[in-house]
Amino acid sequence: MATRAANHIFYLLATGAIDFANDSFKIILMDTGFSFDVDTHEVYADVSANELPTGAGYTQNNKVLANVVVTEDDVDDRTEITWDNVSWVAAGGSIGPTPGAIIFDDTHASDAIVGYIDFGTEYTQVDGGTFTIAAVEIRMRHPN
């Protein structure tokens, strides 16, 4: 899995608009064929039409992430933001296919996107199984 921070997040961090210690963050699964654009996908409204539809154990815009940890990584020259694992149980059908997940700040007035987790392929969880994203993480490296 690869992660990409949204370009807009750097501005929001510099202006103090994002507070990882106190804000609430959500994760959503994207519908098949979605492609993340670091320049134009700034807020939830920019991607909401491409969120996986509600059904079969997945509900749009309702999965809150827990226990954020922000770590400075001087060896790899980046900041790592992590949350607990997150999962959905497929019931009454399959969840997916989905190419990845968006993390956004639900506390911020515009629901600012933090970043995208690219699964590298489209995943589907069949009925009765559990779709889990382990080690939920966004790695931020300033694009210079």
Secondary structure as UniProt FT lines:
FT   STRAND          2..5
FT   HELIX           7..14
FT   TURN            15..16
FT   TURN            20..22
FT   STRAND          25..30
FT   TURN            32..33
FT   TURN            38..40
FT   HELIX           44..47
FT   HELIX           48..50
FT   TURN            56..57
FT   TURN            60..61
FT   STRAND          63..64
FT   STRAND          69..73
FT   TURN            74..77
FT   STRAND          78..83
FT   STRAND          86..89
FT   STRAND          95..105
FT   TURN            109..110
FT   STRAND          112..125
FT   TURN            127..128
FT   STRAND          130..133
FT   STRAND          136..140
//
